[in-house]
Amino acid sequence: MDSLSSSFLPTFSPPNSTASHPSPPPPPPRPSTFRVFSVRIEEKPQTVTTRSTTKRSNNQERPTPPSVNIEKKTVADQSLPATIFNAFDDIINKFIDPPSRVSVDPRHVLSDNFSPVDELPPTDCEVIQGTLPSCLDGAYFRNGPNPQYLPRGPYHLFDGDGMLHAIRISNGKATLCSRFVKTYKYNIEKDAGFPIIPNVFSGFNGITASAARMAVTAGRFFAGQFDPTKGIGSANTSLAFFGNKLYALGESDLPYALKLAPNGDITTLGRHDFDGKLFMSMTAHPKIDPVTKEAFAFRYGPMPPFLTFFRFNENGEKQADVPIFSMTSPSFLHDFALTKNYAIFPEIQIGMNPMEMIGGGSPVSTDPGKVPRLGVIPRYAKDESEMKWFEVLGFNIIHAINAWEEDDGDTVVMVAPNILSVEHTLERMDLIHASVEKVRINLKTGMVSRHPLSTRNLDFGVINPGFVGVKNRYVYCGVGDPMPKISGVVKLDVSLAEVDRRECIVGSRMFGPGCFGGEPFFVAREPDNPNADEDDGYIITYVHDENTGESRFLAMDAKTPTLEIVATVKLPRRVPYGFHGLFVRESDINKM
């Protein structure tokens, strides 16, 4: 999920040389104590001074947030157009479209470990339990939204500048580094000292607010404050490694190429258009074929064709677009699945309809009358002539886990979390319940069947990357408690449901009271061994303890029923909750 940017938070007093935040207002419907640790509040980049938090029991006071030293940019330093447009922004955020809903109230959205942090240069970490396995030599990256400026207007969790948190592991030692993805949006706003580009998920609420923000945005464009052709995205969703290059991804823009220094520092090389062959945007969830090394991807949008499919060869060279005109309305298409011969695209009940703004709604909304479909197309198709669509009532997926073929290619099978309460996806994520399901499609008869693999609330499912596109047995999912927080990881044995449709969970590791993590990631112990067991490897993730304010990196044995912790790394500062991650091996880092 990508973002853009906005501003306003009425409860904050104007920053002085050292700012301290006042007590939070009465809690919203889902109470959450408001704690902001370090972030740019106003215009000028600042120096952040942090101090470690002390451990406490549940009934003790929360530690005082670190102080934030801010050098404020005065109005005299701004151009006249900037002063005028910023004043209009304040009027919109205070009077026309204040953050009245909990889902876009920054006092709620950015509370606790969702609150932003400043950049962290490579810093040594302490291994406090066990030993880091040698197969983890490399780097684990986790991407997520981290607003450069504290919002003063509506802010959705999907908004925010992309920040990468990378733990570099070598010979049993670890180093943590946190860096913003230096997108065009990030750079121009950093140079300006204030937000310029409006948020996608929270900036367009109703026709009046949308028209007002578009007018200000148009004024900023004509005043030369930004050039939309250079990108408006935040690259805040995920990462991918293909063609011997590492990319930060967000679906509203092109990929941003990255470089990892030997000391663990992260450098943004720039926006990558693949020799001018890729334009506008690309999915944040490309699929990498572990055998051919090709990357398959797509883009979607509000204008026909609503879906475009394409791929990159093993050298990272983009191939021709395949526009899909048989998708007749714009759908929120965040992810897809890949088999040996096909790509599978979900058309769900969440769509893009600008007309909804007339009634005061959002341009991204749910259509309960729409029947979800799955589209299957040969992955090397030259056009959409062989595209087939299959209706799957009530099947709304945001993420896909894996897919494969059976019955000599006549049947396509897909595993994915189905969101049972899709209407809450953008507004009340705490009410979401996702049931992991297996769907079978007979390509000859058109028959579709499905059944749940688990009734537990699961998402962020991952597999051994060597099994992408082929039949796999094991899936590792985050436990929503509630979403978007992840209270643990479970292991599913997909094969158990093939006979008696029973619960497939065969392993579990809960993080403990007040402890939450993010998406797990599987790292094979012997990735080049064709005879290795599918689950012979480690599950890695970041976990944050809200009782102590500390974050840790965990490595768990994927074969054990308790997902036994084999190594724990204490991180030098907290890592906010985020979205998707990627492990890059030492051998691949050397190719970058």
N, C-alpha and C positions, 0 to 999 in steps of 0.2 A: 504494500500500500504506500503510495507516495504522497507527497505533500507540496504545499507552497507556504505562504506565511502571512501573519496579521498581527494586531497588537491591541492591548487594553486589559488592565487588571485594576479595578477601582480601589481595592483594599490596600494597594501599595502606596506608600508615601513617596514623594520624589526623592531619588537617591542623592545622598551626600557623598563625601569622600569615602566613608565607610557606611554601608547600608545594613540595617537589621530589619527583619520583617516583623510586622505586627502579628498579634494573635489572629488565628483564622476566624472567619465568620461562622455562624451556626452551620452545622454540617448539612449537606444535601441528603436526598433520600437514602443513598448508600453512604453512610458516614465514613469519612476517612480524614485523619489528621493531616493538615497541610504542612508539608516540610519541603522547602526548597533549599538545596544544598549549595550549588554554585551555578550562576548563569548570568548572561548579560541582561541587565534589566532595561537600560535605555539605549543610548546611542553609541557611545564609544567603547571599543574593546577595552577590557579591564584586566587588572592583575588579580588573580584569585589566590587567597591565602586559606589553606585548609588545615584542620587539625583532626587527629584521629578521634573516633568516638570511643567511649568506654563501655564495657560490657555491663548489662544491667538485667535484673529480673523483670518479668512481665508487669509487675506492679510499680516499677520505678518510673520516674519521669523520663521522657525521651531526651536524648542528648541534644544540646543546643546546636543548631546548624552552623557550619563554618561561616566565618565572616566573608563578605564580598566587598573588595575595594574597587570602586568604580570611578573612573575619570570621565565625567560627563561631557559630551559634546554640546556646546552652547548653541542657541538658535543663531547667533551671529556667525557661526561657522558654517551654517547651512545656506544653500542657495535659496532664493525667493520661491521658486517653484516647489522645492522640497518642503519648505516651511508651510506653504499653502496646502499641498497634498497631505502632509502629515496632520494638519489641522482638520481637514476633511475626514481623514481616517479616524481621528478621535471622535468626531461628531457621529460617524456611522457606528462605531463600536460602543459609544455611550448611550446614544439616543435612538438610532434606527434599528440596530441589530446587536443588542448587548448579549452576553453569553447567559441566556436565561435557562437553557436546558442543561441538565447534569452532564450529558454526553459531550458537551462542548464548553463546559465551564472549566477553565484552566486551574481553578482552585481545587477542583476534584480530579481532573484528568492527570495533572502533574503532581499529585500528592505522593508522599512516601518515595518508594524507589522508582517511580515513574518520572520523578523530577530530574531535570537535566544536570549534567556535569560538564566541567571544562575539559579541554584536552589534557592528556597525560603523556609525557614523553616516555620512552622505554624505561621501565622501572623493575628492578629485581623483585621476585616473589619468593615466598617461603613455602617449601613443601612440608606440611605439618603432619601428614599421615601417609604411610606407604611409600611407594616408589613409582615414578612415572615410567611406563613401559617404553621400550626403545622404538616401538612402532609409532609412537606419538611424536617422534622427532619431526618437527615441521611447525605449522602455525594453525591455530583455530581462530577463525574470524567470526564475529557476531555483529550483524548490522541492526540498526534500529533508529527511530526518530529521537532527536535530541535538539530541541529548538535553540538556535543561536541567541535569540532574544526572547525574554520572557513574554508570553503573549499578553496583550491588554484587551483582546477581544475574543471571540469564539475560537476554540482550539479543540480539534478532535485528536484522538490517539494516533490516527494515521498521518496527521500533519507533523511537521518537524524536520529539521535538517538531518541528513544521514550521518551517523557516527559509527565508526568501526572500533570494536574492542578486540584486540588481537593478543593472544597469549602465545608467545614464541617459546618452543620447547626444544632443548638440545642437551643431550647427554644427562638427562635427569634434572636439568635446571630450567627454570621458567622466568620469562620476562613479559610484563603486561604493557601494552601501549594502546591509548585511545586517541583517535584522530577523526576530525570531521572529514567527510568526503568533500573535497574542494570543488563543488559544482559551480557552474556559472552563477546560479542563484545565491549560493553561499558567498561567493567572492564579491559580487556587486553589493550585497547587503552589508557585508563586513566593511567594505570600503566606504559605503554611504553612512554607516552608523545607525541604520534603522531598517525595518522590513519594507520591502518594495512590492513583491509579488504576493497576491492574496492566496489564502489556503483553498485547496480544492474541496476537502470534506467538510469544512466548517465556514467557508467564506461566502457561500451562496445559499442563503436561507430565505426564500421568498423573493418575489419579484422586485420589491422596493430595495431591499438590501443588496440583491444581486446587481440591479441596475446601478445603484450608487457605487458599489465596489468596482464594477466594470468601467464606470465613468472615470473614477480616480486612476484605475490601472491604465486606461487609454491616455489620460492626461500625462501620467508618468512616462509612457512610451513616447508620446509626441515631444515631451520635454527632454528626451534623450537619457532618461534614468536607467532604462534597460532595453535589451533587444531580444524579443521572444524567440527569434530564429536561432539563438545560441543556447536555448534550453531553459525550461522553467521548473524542471523536476529537482528532487532532493536526494535521489539515489539512496533511499533510507530503508529498503525492504530486504534485500538478500545479496548473495554473491554467487559468481560462477567462474569456473576455471576451464577454458577451452582454447585451442590454438596456442597453447603455452602462454596465455595471458590471463590475468586475474581482473575481474570486473565487479564494481559495485553497481547494483541494479535497483531501479524503481520504474514502475510501468508507465509513468507519464513522461519519460525522457529516454534518451539514448544511454547505453552503458558508459560508465566512467572507468577507464583503465587505471590500475593501481600498481605500485611497486613496493616490495618489502625489503628493507635494508637488512644487512647481516645482524645489526644490533636490535632488530625487531621494530624499527620505526616504519611508519606507513606514509607513502607519498602518493598523491593523486596526480597521475600523468596527464589526464584531461579527458574530455568527452570524445568518444570514439564512434565514427560513422562508417567504419569498414570501407575506406576508399570511396566514400560518397554513396555506397549502395544501401545503407540503412538510414532511414530518415524518420522523423517524428518521434517514434517511441518503440519500445520492445518490452515483452513480458519480463517480470522479475523471476520467473520460474522456467528457464530453458531446461531441456532434458539432454543429458550427455550420454551417448551410447558408449558403454564401457569397452566395446569391441572395436567399433569403427572410429571412435573418438570424435564423431560428428556431434554437433549441437543443433537441436531442433527448437524452434521458438515461434513466436507470433506477436502480433500487436492487435489491439482492438480500439474502437473509438465510437463517437456518436454519429459519425457520417459514413455512408456506404463507401467501400465495403466495410461492414462492421467488424469483420475478422479477416486477417491476412496471415497466412502460414508461410514460413520460410525456414531455411536451415543454413548451417555453416559447415564447410568440409573440415577435415582433420587439421588443416593448416589455419583454420579460423577465417577462411574466405567466404563471404556471404554469397549464397546462391539466389536464384530468381524468386520473386514473390509469387505466391499462389493466393489470389483474392478469393474469399468465400462469400459469394453473393446470396447463397441459400440461407444464410443467417439474416433473417428479414427485419430484425429489430436489434437495437444496441443492448447487449447484455453485459453485466459485470463479469468478465471472464478473467479470473485471476491466475488460474492454473490449468494444466491439461495433463494427459498421460500419453505414454509412448509404448508401443510394442515393437516386435521385430519388423513388422511390415506396416503398421498403422499408427496414426495419431488420433487421439480421442479428445474431442472438445465438448465441455458442458455448457449448455445454454440454460441458465437458471432464472428464477423468478426475480432476482435483483437486476434492474436495468437502469438505463440512463434516459431520462425523459425531461428535457428542459421545461416542458409545459407545466410540470408539477409546481414550478416556482410561482405560477400565477396564483395558486391557492395558498401560498405561503409555505410550500414544501421545499424539499431538496431535489436537485436534478438527478440524484442517485436515490432510487426508491424501490420498494417491493411491489410487484404486480401479482396479487393472489390468484388472479384468474388465468395466469399464463401457465402452460404445461411445460415443465422442464424437458429438455431433450439432450441426447448425446449424439454428437456427430462423429462419424468414423471416416477417415480419408487415408488412402495409401500414403505412407510417409515420403515417398519419392514422386508424388503426383505432380504433373505439369500444370494441371488445372483442376477445377472442382467437379469435373464431370463424374468422377467415381465417388463423390461424397454421399454418404447415406446418413439420414437422421432417424433416431429412434426415440419415441416418447417414453419417459420414465417418470411417472407421476410421483410428486413429492420428493424428488431427488435433487436437492440443492447442495452443491459442493463448492467450497472455496478452494480447498487444497485436494490434490490427488496424491495417492501414496505410490501405487504402481499399477501396471497392466501387463497382460501377456495374452498369448493365443493358445487355444486348445483345439482338439478335434481336427488336426491337420490344417489349422488356419481358418476353419469355418466358424469358430467361436472366439469372441474377444471377451476377456475377463478384466474387470477393473476393481480395485480396492480403494475406497476413499471415505472420509468422514462426511456423513450426511447431516446437514444442519436441520434439526427438526423444528426449530422456531426461527425460520429465516427472517421474519419481519423484525427481529431484534438485532440483526447483524451489525448495523451501524449505530443504532441508538442505545441499546441496552445489552452489551456483550455479556454482562453478568447473568442474563437470562437465557443465553444460548446453551443448547445441549446438542452435541454432535455424536451421532452413533456411527461407528465404523461399519461399513457395509461392503459386501461383495456383489457386484453386478455382472451377469452373464448375458451376452448378446449373440444370438445366432445370426450371422450375417446373411445366411441363405433364406431362412424362414422369417426373420424379423422378430422372433420370439425373444422377449426380455424377461429375465427372472432375477431376483435379488433377495438377500437375507442378511441380517445383522451378524457381525462377528463379535460384537461386545455391546452391552447396553450402557456401559460407563461413558461419562462425558469426556471424550478424547479428541485431540487434534494434534497438529504438528507431527504427523506420522512420518517416520523415516525407515529406510531399509539399508541393507548392505549395498553400497553404490555399485558393486559389481553385478547386481541382479536387476538393474534398471532394464525394463522391457522384456524380461523373461520371468517365468514362474518362480516365485520365491515363497518361503515358508514363514519367515519371521518379520514382524513389524514392531517398531518401538514408537510409542505415542506419549505425548504429554497429557497429564490429567488436569482438566479444568476445574478450578476450585475457588470461586467460579472463574470463567474466562474473563479477562485475558491472563490471569495469573495461573501458573503451572505448579501444582503442589507435589508432583512426583512423576515418575516414568513407569510405564507398564510394557511388558513384552507380550505380544500376541502370536500364537501359532495358528496361522491361517488354515492349515490342513485339518484342524480339529472340526471345523464346521462343514467339511465336505460330506460327512456321514450322518451326523445327528443334529447339526445346527446348534451345537452348544456353545457356551461362553468360551472364548478363545484365549483369555488371559492366562499365561503360564509363568509370569514373572512380574515382580513389582518392587519398586523402591520409592517410598514416600520420604520427603525431605524433612518432615517434622513440623511442629507447631510454629507458625510465623515464618516459615522458610519457603521460598518460592523460586522456581527456576524458569527456564525457557525451553525452546525447542531442543530435543536431544539430537545428537549426531553419532552415527556409527562409523567407527574406524576399524578396518579389518587388521588382525594381527599379522597375517601373511597375505597381503593383497595379490601377490604374484603366484601364489600356490593354488593351482586349479583343484587340488584335492582337499583343500581346507574346508571345514564345516562353515555353513552360511553364517552361523552366529558366533564364530570364533573371532572375537574382537572386543572392542570397548565402546561403551556409550559415554560421551563427554558432553558437558553442559556447564553453564554458569548457574550458581545458586546464591540467592541473597537472603540473609537472616534479618528480618525486620525487627527482631528483638534487640539485636546488638548493632545493627547498621553495617555489618560486615558482609562482603561477598567472597565467594570461593569458586574455584574451578574443580569439578569432580570428574574422575575417570572411574567407570564402573565396568565390571566383568559382565559382558553381554550373555554369556552362556549360563550363568548361575541363576537360580529361581529368585534369589533376593537381589539380583543385580549388585552384587557385593562391591563395595567401594575399595578400589586398589590404590588410589592416590587422591589426596586432597591438597590443593594449593591455596594458601591464604593470599588473597589479592591485596595490593597496597592501597586500594580505595574501592568503593562500591562500583558495581557495574549495573546501570539501570536496566530494567526489563526491556526487551526488544523483540525483534522478529526472527529472522532466519540466519543460520550460520553455515560455515563451510570449513572443513579441515583440508589444508594443503600440505602435502608431504614435502620433506626436505628435497627430494629429487626433483619435484615440480617447481619448488621455489627457485632452485638453481637454473631453471629454464626460463624464468620470467625476464 
